[in-house]
Amino acid sequence: MSEPVQLIPGNSLITKTPEEGRQLAVKMSRLIIKITQPDPAVREKLRPVYAEDAAMLLAVGQVVATEFATIAAANNYWR
């Protein structure tokens, strides 16, 4: 059985800057894909499908935006 994936790297949403927060949001979004489809060969096979689909790419952006909103709230970026 594979090692469990840590969905929140470093076990904290607190970041030094909004840029680090955005990078964390991207990483967390990628980890959710890894958990949803744990087989790397299948993920690789599917990559060309979503790379050519504008709706899927927009969906990816929405997932990152949602993760970033959570991180921003934890860091009080909107003060």
FIKOLZA-1660 file (N, C-alpha, C; in steps of 0.1 Angstrom, whole numbers, plus 5000, padded with zeros to 4 digits):
% residues 79
   i   px   py   pz ch aa at
   1 5009 4988 5000  A  M  N
   1 5000 5000 5000  A  M CA
   1 5009 5012 5000  A  M  C
   2 5005 5023 4993  A  S  N
   2 5013 5035 4992  A  S CA
   2 5012 5043 5004  A  S  C
   3 5022 5052 5006  A  E  N
   3 5023 5061 5017  A  E CA
   3 5012 5071 5016  A  E  C
   4 5005 5075 5027  A  P  N
   4 4995 5085 5027  A  P CA
   4 5000 5098 5022  A  P  C
   5 4992 5105 5015  A  V  N
   5 4996 5119 5010  A  V CA
   5 4992 5129 5020  A  V  C
   6 5001 5138 5023  A  Q  N
   6 4997 5149 5032  A  Q CA
   6 4991 5160 5024  A  Q  C
   7 4978 5162 5026  A  L  N
   7 4970 5171 5018  A  L CA
   7 4973 5186 5021  A  L  C
   8 4978 5189 5033  A  I  N
   8 4982 5202 5036  A  I CA
   8 4997 5202 5040  A  I  C
   9 5006 5205 5030  A  P  N
   9 5020 5204 5032  A  P CA
   9 5024 5212 5044  A  P  C
  10 5032 5206 5052  A  G  N
  10 5037 5213 5064  A  G CA
  10 5026 5214 5075  A  G  C
  11 5014 5208 5072  A  N  N
  11 5003 5208 5081  A  N CA
  11 4999 5222 5086  A  N  C
  12 5000 5232 5077  A  S  N
  12 4996 5246 5080  A  S CA
  12 4992 5254 5068  A  S  C
  13 4982 5262 5069  A  L  N
  13 4978 5271 5058  A  L CA
  13 4985 5284 5059  A  L  C
  14 4992 5287 5070  A  I  N
  14 4999 5300 5072  A  I CA
  14 5011 5301 5063  A  I  C
  15 5012 5312 5056  A  T  N
  15 5023 5315 5047  A  T CA
  15 5028 5329 5049  A  T  C
  16 5041 5331 5045  A  K  N
  16 5047 5344 5048  A  K CA
  16 5042 5355 5039  A  K  C
  17 5038 5351 5026  A  T  N
  17 5033 5361 5017  A  T CA
  17 5021 5356 5009  A  T  C
  18 5014 5364 5003  A  P  N
  18 5003 5360 4994  A  P CA
  18 5008 5351 4982  A  P  C
  19 5020 5354 4977  A  E  N
  19 5026 5346 4966  A  E CA
  19 5028 5332 4971  A  E  C
  20 5034 5330 4983  A  E  N
  20 5036 5317 4989  A  E CA
  20 5022 5310 4991  A  E  C
  21 5012 5318 4995  A  G  N
  21 4999 5312 4996  A  G CA
  21 4993 5307 4983  A  G  C
  22 4995 5314 4972  A  R  N
  22 4991 5310 4959  A  R CA
  22 4998 5297 4955  A  R  C
  23 5011 5297 4958  A  Q  N
  23 5018 5285 4954  A  Q CA
  23 5013 5273 4962  A  Q  C
  24 5010 5275 4975  A  L  N
  24 5004 5264 4983  A  L CA
  24 4991 5260 4978  A  L  C
  25 4983 5269 4973  A  A  N
  25 4970 5266 4967  A  A CA
  25 4972 5257 4955  A  A  C
  26 4981 5260 4947  A  V  N
  26 4984 5252 4935  A  V CA
  26 4988 5238 4939  A  V  C
  27 4997 5237 4949  A  K  N
  27 5002 5224 4954  A  K CA
  27 4991 5216 4960  A  K  C
  28 4982 5222 4968  A  M  N
  28 4971 5215 4974  A  M CA
  28 4961 5210 4963  A  M  C
  29 4959 5218 4953  A  S  N
  29 4951 5214 4942  A  S CA
  29 4956 5202 4934  A  S  C
  30 4969 5202 4932  A  R  N
  30 4976 5190 4926  A  R CA
  30 4975 5178 4934  A  R  C
  31 4976 5180 4948  A  L  N
  31 4975 5168 4957  A  L CA
  31 4961 5162 4956  A  L  C
  32 4951 5170 4955  A  I  N
  32 4937 5165 4955  A  I CA
  32 4935 5156 4942  A  I  C
  33 4942 5160 4931  A  I  N
  33 4941 5152 4919  A  I CA
  33 4948 5138 4922  A  I  C
  34 4960 5139 4928  A  K  N
  34 4967 5127 4931  A  K CA
  34 4959 5117 4940  A  K  C
  35 4952 5123 4950  A  I  N
  35 4944 5114 4958  A  I CA
  35 4932 5109 4950  A  I  C
  36 4926 5117 4942  A  T  N
  36 4914 5113 4934  A  T CA
  36 4918 5102 4924  A  T  C
  37 4930 5104 4918  A  Q  N
  37 4934 5094 4908  A  Q CA
  37 4949 5090 4912  A  Q  C
  38 4950 5080 4921  A  P  N
  38 4963 5076 4926  A  P CA
  38 4973 5070 4916  A  P  C
  39 4968 5065 4904  A  D  N
  39 4976 5058 4895  A  D CA
  39 4983 5068 4886  A  D  C
  40 4996 5070 4887  A  P  N
  40 5003 5080 4879  A  P CA
  40 5002 5077 4864  A  P  C
  41 5001 5065 4859  A  A  N
  41 5000 5062 4845  A  A CA
  41 4986 5067 4840  A  A  C
  42 4976 5065 4848  A  V  N
  42 4963 5070 4844  A  V CA
  42 4963 5086 4843  A  V  C
  43 4969 5092 4853  A  R  N
  43 4970 5107 4853  A  R CA
  43 4977 5112 4841  A  R  C
  44 4988 5105 4837  A  E  N
  44 4996 5109 4825  A  E CA
  44 4988 5107 4813  A  E  C
  45 4980 5096 4812  A  K  N
  45 4972 5093 4800  A  K CA
  45 4961 5104 4799  A  K  C
  46 4955 5109 4810  A  L  N
  46 4945 5119 4810  A  L CA
  46 4949 5133 4807  A  L  C
  47 4962 5136 4810  A  R  N
  47 4967 5149 4808  A  R CA
  47 4964 5156 4795  A  R  C
  48 4966 5149 4784  A  P  N
  48 4963 5155 4771  A  P CA
  48 4948 5158 4769  A  P  C
  49 4940 5150 4775  A  V  N
  49 4925 5153 4774  A  V CA
  49 4922 5166 4780  A  V  C
  50 4926 5169 4793  A  Y  N
  50 4922 5182 4798  A  Y CA
  50 4931 5193 4793  A  Y  C
  51 4942 5190 4788  A  A  N
  51 4951 5201 4783  A  A CA
  51 4945 5207 4771  A  A  C
  52 4936 5200 4764  A  E  N
  52 4930 5205 4751  A  E CA
  52 4915 5210 4754  A  E  C
  53 4911 5210 4766  A  D  N
  53 4897 5213 4769  A  D CA
  53 4896 5225 4777  A  D  C
  54 4891 5236 4771  A  A  N
  54 4890 5249 4778  A  A CA
  54 4882 5248 4791  A  A  C
  55 4871 5241 4791  A  A  N
  55 4862 5240 4802  A  A CA
  55 4869 5233 4814  A  A  C
  56 4877 5223 4811  A  M  N
  56 4884 5215 4821  A  M CA
  56 4895 5224 4827  A  M  C
  57 4902 5232 4819  A  L  N
  57 4912 5241 4823  A  L CA
  57 4907 5252 4832  A  L  C
  58 4895 5257 4829  A  L  N
  58 4888 5267 4838  A  L CA
  58 4884 5260 4851  A  L  C
  59 4880 5248 4851  A  A  N
  59 4877 5241 4863  A  A CA
  59 4889 5239 4872  A  A  C
  60 4900 5237 4866  A  V  N
  60 4913 5236 4874  A  V CA
  60 4916 5249 4881  A  V  C
  61 4914 5260 4873  A  G  N
  61 4916 5274 4879  A  G CA
  61 4906 5276 4890  A  G  C
  62 4894 5271 4889  A  Q  N
  62 4884 5273 4900  A  Q CA
  62 4888 5266 4913  A  Q  C
  63 4894 5254 4911  A  V  N
  63 4898 5246 4923  A  V CA
  63 4910 5253 4930  A  V  C
  64 4919 5259 4922  A  V  N
  64 4930 5266 4928  A  V CA
  64 4925 5279 4935  A  V  C
  65 4915 5286 4928  A  A  N
  65 4910 5298 4935  A  A CA
  65 4903 5294 4948  A  A  C
  66 4896 5283 4948  A  T  N
  66 4889 5279 4961  A  T CA
  66 4899 5276 4972  A  T  C
  67 4910 5269 4968  A  E  N
  67 4921 5266 4978  A  E CA
  67 4927 5279 4983  A  E  C
  68 4930 5288 4973  A  F  N
  68 4936 5301 4977  A  F CA
  68 4927 5309 4986  A  F  C
  69 4914 5309 4984  A  A  N
  69 4905 5316 4992  A  A CA
  69 4905 5311 5007  A  A  C
  70 4907 5298 5008  A  T  N
  70 4908 5292 5021  A  T CA
  70 4921 5297 5028  A  T  C
  71 4932 5296 5020  A  I  N
  71 4945 5300 5026  A  I CA
  71 4945 5315 5029  A  I  C
  72 4939 5323 5020  A  A  N
  72 4938 5338 5023  A  A CA
  72 4931 5341 5035  A  A  C
  73 4920 5334 5038  A  A  N
  73 4912 5336 5050  A  A CA
  73 4920 5332 5062  A  A  C
  74 4928 5321 5061  A  A  N
  74 4936 5317 5073  A  A CA
  74 4947 5327 5076  A  A  C
  75 4952 5334 5065  A  N  N
  75 4963 5343 5067  A  N CA
  75 4958 5358 5068  A  N  C
  76 4945 5360 5068  A  N  N
  76 4939 5373 5069  A  N CA
  76 4945 5383 5058  A  N  C
  77 4946 5377 5046  A  Y  N
  77 4951 5386 5035  A  Y CA
  77 4942 5397 5032  A  Y  C
  78 4929 5396 5035  A  W  N
  78 4920 5406 5031  A  W CA
  78 4918 5417 5042  A  W  C
  79 4927 5418 5051  A  R  N
  79 4926 5428 5062  A  R CA
  79 4926 5442 5056  A  R  C
% end
